[in-house]
Amino acid sequence: MSQVKQPPAVTAPPQAGRPASWVRSVLSNQQVLLAVALAVLVIYFTARDSAFVSSSEIVVLLTNFSTLILLAVGETFVIISGGIDLSVGATCGIAGVVAAFAMRGMVNGHDNEALVLLVGTLVCAAMGIGVGFLNAALMNWARLVPFVATLATLGAGTGMALVLSNGVPIGSDSSALSFGAEHVGPFPYLFLIIALVVVIAWVYLHLSRYGRYTYAIGSNAFAARAAGINVRRHLTSVYVLSGLLAGLTGMVFYIRLGAGAPSSGDGFELTAIASVVIGGVSLFGGSGRLTGTVLGALILTVVTSGLIISNVSPNWNQVAVALCIAAAASLQALRALATPGRRS
């Protein structure tokens, strides 16, 4: 009489593997790694000098962060769309100088402080939008690649700011300085206003059709065009948005300095791109999150502020930023090689 063989019992996977997989998933999360790196940096610089976490130093740190994050947000949209914008620093300078000329007469005439700042903000926004349209025109009609187009406007903007100002700051607005110094607890007014702008940008990038189109174009512009997306018009709007935020950053510099300085945005295009790359946004376009850019900008702000409070020469700041870019870009390349099917 034949015996019926029983199927082998199904055993549950070993429980020991679950914590390991959980740890791997956590370590592969870019946002978690950035948050850990930020905490480590804060602890390190606090150990070097306890004044790093004092109320006055936090106000300075958040103010410095405010001058960077708008540029980084605009750069995030551009890089996710598959491009790059090298003109943001120059746009800050030229917008701040032109706005300072517009506000100088109003300041001398003792016009209302809020009205003066409003006019300056509108002028900066208009200048930024104009540069954004110029970048888009160079790409759409002159057929220049984004790197070359924005490099051209970088040089033109820097030169025009120096020509108009003769290389010296324009204006002397003590009321703007006082507004920039005001804060609620450790949070400067500038930081609170800019934080609201960043939240709105996050909603547009991650929860709206505009953001989905931006990701689609960065992933595959040909497929996006075949799907009915007007790629040229959308990319124009992306560069206009980047220019707008860069122009508004020029107003932030004016409020901090009390004048429009032609060199106020010098080098900030490098720092903005570094924030985006450190935040995990792919340089190939089509992937990344704005929260990563915020963390990247915070990390760079902490590093530069920490070096200063540790009595390291400010000349080393650009070296530190460049090293951060190289490390983040190398990490992206290694992760792309380790992930099958990922774009290279």
PAPA-356263 format. One record per residue (C-alpha): residue in one letter; chain; x, y, z. Coordinates in steps of 0.001 Angstrom, whole numbers, padded with zeros to 6 digits, m for minus. Layout:
BEGIN
residuo	cadena	east	north	up
A	A	X	Y	Z
...
This chain:
BEGIN
residuo	cadena	east	north	up
M	A	000000	000000	000000
S	A	001537	003250	m001085
Q	A	001951	006090	001339
V	A	000940	009624	000496
K	A	003837	011981	000973
Q	A	003042	015062	002949
P	A	004286	018367	001459
P	A	007122	019887	003428
A	A	006002	022332	006041
V	A	006460	025975	005150
T	A	008727	027585	007693
A	A	008620	031247	008516
P	A	011644	033279	007520
P	A	014136	033720	010311
Q	A	013286	036666	012514
A	A	016906	037676	012654
G	A	016772	038882	009036
R	A	013999	041392	009639
P	A	015974	043851	011765
A	A	018832	043661	009273
S	A	016530	044496	006365
W	A	014995	047317	008392
V	A	018441	048743	009094
R	A	019336	048502	005400
S	A	016157	050322	004404
V	A	016845	053071	006915
L	A	020462	053470	005813
S	A	019406	053613	002159
N	A	017004	056491	002913
Q	A	018722	059691	001789
Q	A	016665	061901	004092
V	A	017580	059860	007176
L	A	021285	059916	006319
L	A	021184	063678	005814
A	A	019378	064221	009117
V	A	021972	062069	010903
A	A	024831	063957	009213
L	A	023266	067278	010224
A	A	022926	066141	013853
V	A	026535	064927	013922
L	A	027783	068261	012567
V	A	025796	070239	015138
I	A	027130	068052	017959
Y	A	030709	068377	016679
F	A	030675	072165	016352
T	A	028882	072509	019705
A	A	031639	070442	021302
R	A	034198	072769	019716
D	A	032399	075861	021012
S	A	029200	075807	023073
A	A	028267	079240	021677
F	A	027335	077474	018430
V	A	023867	076666	019835
S	A	023346	079976	021600
S	A	020280	082016	020692
S	A	022266	084701	018907
E	A	024192	082159	016841
I	A	020987	080315	015869
V	A	019529	083612	014624
V	A	022632	084173	012484
L	A	022561	080584	011205
L	A	018896	080777	010189
T	A	019492	084136	008498
N	A	022391	082656	006517
F	A	020184	079702	005627
S	A	017524	082121	004355
T	A	019954	083657	001845
L	A	020727	080218	000410
I	A	017507	078238	000407
L	A	015593	080304	m002186
L	A	018413	079810	m004693
A	A	018545	076106	m003858
V	A	014780	075695	m004299
G	A	014896	077247	m007766
E	A	017908	075108	m008640
T	A	016002	072006	m007481
F	A	013232	072586	m010024
V	A	015797	073217	m012764
I	A	017947	070155	m012053
I	A	014933	067837	m011688
S	A	013811	069058	m015120
G	A	017167	067926	m016514
G	A	018940	071294	m016713
I	A	021157	073560	m014650
D	A	021154	077283	m013844
L	A	024555	078891	m013281
S	A	023179	082441	m013370
V	A	021407	082532	m009984
G	A	024261	084228	m008120
A	A	024659	086927	m010768
T	A	020886	087428	m010799
C	A	021035	088179	m007067
G	A	023651	090842	m007643
I	A	022051	092630	m010593
A	A	018555	092486	m009042
G	A	019804	093890	m005734
V	A	021667	096738	m007450
V	A	018743	097754	m009680
A	A	016319	097566	m006747
A	A	018695	099655	m004626
F	A	018662	102406	m007274
A	A	014854	102291	m007277
M	A	014657	102480	m003482
R	A	017391	105051	m002882
G	A	015225	108026	m003780
M	A	012350	106706	m001679
V	A	014653	106210	001305
N	A	016049	109751	000946
G	A	012486	111042	000701
H	A	011617	109272	003960
D	A	008838	107260	002364
N	A	007046	104567	004327
E	A	009453	101709	005160
A	A	006996	098982	004158
L	A	006310	100699	000816
V	A	010046	100995	000111
L	A	010616	097292	000773
L	A	007568	096358	m001298
V	A	008828	098354	m004286
G	A	012262	096818	m003918
T	A	010788	093327	m003763
L	A	008745	093900	m006928
V	A	011789	095260	m008780
C	A	013912	092289	m007704
A	A	011167	089883	m008776
A	A	010853	091598	m012168
M	A	014622	091465	m012733
G	A	014723	087786	m011805
I	A	011829	086962	m014134
G	A	013572	088862	m016936
V	A	016776	086836	m016496
G	A	014732	083637	m016426
F	A	013064	084520	m019724
L	A	016456	085395	m021205
N	A	017845	081989	m020200
A	A	014825	080270	m021734
A	A	015155	082303	m024951
L	A	018812	081349	m025314
M	A	017862	077685	m024961
N	A	014665	077644	m027008
W	A	015610	079929	m029899
A	A	019406	080176	m029860
R	A	019547	076405	m029236
L	A	022140	076702	m026485
V	A	022405	073948	m023894
P	A	021469	075061	m020337
F	A	025079	075077	m019155
V	A	026220	077474	m021896
A	A	023081	079649	m021807
T	A	023194	080240	m018064
L	A	026978	080638	m018106
A	A	026481	083495	m020585
T	A	023900	085204	m018370
L	A	026161	084623	m015361
G	A	028900	086653	m017022
A	A	026528	089300	m018358
G	A	024727	089737	m015038
T	A	027948	090005	m013053
G	A	029381	092534	m015498
M	A	026236	094682	m015641
A	A	026005	094797	m011842
L	A	029590	096090	m011679
V	A	029008	098607	m014486
L	A	025844	100051	m012938
S	A	027275	100281	m009419
N	A	030922	101047	m010279
G	A	031754	098157	m007994
V	A	030434	099782	m004802
P	A	027266	099100	m002763
I	A	024263	101253	m003669
G	A	022203	102914	m000970
S	A	022270	102987	002814
D	A	019002	101812	004321
S	A	019084	101524	008103
S	A	015383	100628	008267
A	A	016022	097577	006078
L	A	018826	096546	008429
S	A	016529	096884	011438
F	A	013864	094776	009726
G	A	016443	092093	008929
A	A	017514	092012	012571
E	A	014000	091505	013956
H	A	013048	088023	015068
V	A	010497	086043	017062
G	A	012452	084002	019571
P	A	015275	082374	017585
F	A	013385	082749	014284
P	A	014142	085872	012182
Y	A	011243	087409	010273
L	A	013121	086749	007031
F	A	013378	083065	007864
L	A	009659	082764	008620
I	A	008681	084466	005349
I	A	011069	082358	003292
A	A	009983	079166	005070
L	A	006441	079864	003846
V	A	007749	080238	000268
V	A	009603	076922	000578
V	A	006451	075153	001793
I	A	004509	076497	m001207
A	A	007287	075319	m003531
W	A	007185	071858	m001915
V	A	003439	071616	m002562
Y	A	003890	072613	m006210
L	A	006732	070173	m006773
H	A	005310	067117	m005041
L	A	001525	067520	m005041
S	A	000641	069305	m008273
R	A	000521	068613	m011997
Y	A	003312	071175	m012455
G	A	005631	069034	m010366
R	A	004662	065829	m012183
Y	A	005444	067493	m015518
T	A	008814	068651	m014168
Y	A	009746	065110	m013127
A	A	008472	063662	m016407
I	A	010540	066051	m018532
G	A	013652	065386	m016462
S	A	013174	061632	m016762
N	A	012557	061590	m020528
A	A	011784	064760	m022446
F	A	010902	062848	m025625
A	A	008351	060674	m023807
A	A	006943	063744	m022050
R	A	006498	065477	m025399
A	A	004818	062368	m026828
A	A	002464	062372	m023825
G	A	001243	065842	m024765
I	A	003365	068004	m022442
N	A	004506	071283	m023954
V	A	008143	070762	m022984
R	A	009428	074104	m024273
R	A	006786	076118	m022426
H	A	007222	074146	m019217
L	A	011007	074502	m019214
T	A	010558	078234	m019802
S	A	008418	078426	m016671
V	A	011006	076435	m014688
Y	A	013821	078846	m015561
V	A	011559	081833	m014919
L	A	010790	080374	m011471
S	A	014506	079952	m010780
G	A	015147	083535	m011885
L	A	012276	084832	m009747
L	A	013619	083142	m006606
A	A	017134	084367	m007391
G	A	015828	087931	m007800
L	A	014023	087706	m004460
T	A	017271	086493	m002899
G	A	018786	089765	m004105
M	A	016195	091529	m001942
V	A	017144	089309	001005
F	A	020764	090428	000591
Y	A	019626	094072	000420
I	A	017754	093703	003708
R	A	020724	092020	005365
L	A	023297	094551	004104
G	A	021137	097671	003979
A	A	022389	098228	000426
G	A	022530	096599	m002989
A	A	025998	095088	m003442
P	A	027021	093853	m006926
S	A	029022	091007	m005404
S	A	026333	089852	m002969
G	A	025560	086650	m004876
D	A	029090	085793	m005980
G	A	029738	082074	m005644
F	A	026243	081287	m004435
E	A	025423	079370	m007628
L	A	028021	076805	m006505
T	A	026554	076623	m003008
A	A	022987	076311	m004326
I	A	023947	073457	m006650
A	A	025840	071829	m003780
S	A	022700	071954	m001607
V	A	020685	070243	m004327
V	A	023289	067546	m004996
I	A	023877	066846	m001308
G	A	020106	066613	m000909
G	A	020039	063641	m003288
V	A	018580	065269	m006405
S	A	019942	063419	m009426
L	A	022152	065475	m011723
F	A	020631	063486	m014593
G	A	017175	064866	m013768
G	A	013888	063182	m012994
S	A	014398	062322	m009321
G	A	014921	063988	m005963
R	A	012932	065710	m003246
L	A	012798	069262	m001981
T	A	013150	068082	001624
G	A	016578	066743	000686
T	A	017541	070148	m000697
V	A	016450	071823	002553
L	A	018601	069402	004555
G	A	021495	069917	002149
A	A	021253	073693	002539
L	A	021136	073313	006330
I	A	024226	071100	006263
L	A	026186	073624	004201
T	A	025036	076489	006417
V	A	026100	074598	009528
V	A	029476	073720	007974
T	A	030288	077286	006886
S	A	029051	078814	010147
G	A	030836	076150	012184
L	A	034133	076784	010415
I	A	033857	080498	011180
I	A	033013	079990	014849
S	A	035940	077532	015052
N	A	038251	080350	013906
V	A	038905	078770	010514
S	A	039552	081289	007733
P	A	036424	082023	005626
N	A	038575	081348	002567
W	A	038158	077650	003326
N	A	034364	077834	002923
Q	A	034447	077402	m000851
V	A	036875	074500	m000454
A	A	034456	072829	001966
V	A	031538	073377	m000419
A	A	033514	071940	m003350
L	A	034446	068853	m001317
C	A	030793	068362	m000361
I	A	029778	068524	m004038
A	A	032450	065980	m005019
A	A	031468	063617	m002210
A	A	027732	063832	m002941
A	A	028190	063414	m006710
S	A	030485	060424	m006153
L	A	027915	058854	m003846
Q	A	025225	059316	m006509
A	A	027444	057646	m009107
L	A	028208	054699	m006831
R	A	024529	054225	m005997
A	A	023670	054327	m009704
L	A	026226	051582	m010423
A	A	024932	049481	m007545
T	A	021291	049775	m008659
P	A	020445	047709	m011783
G	A	018543	049605	m014445
R	A	019259	053000	m012968
R	A	020144	055783	m015379
S	A	023817	056446	m015839
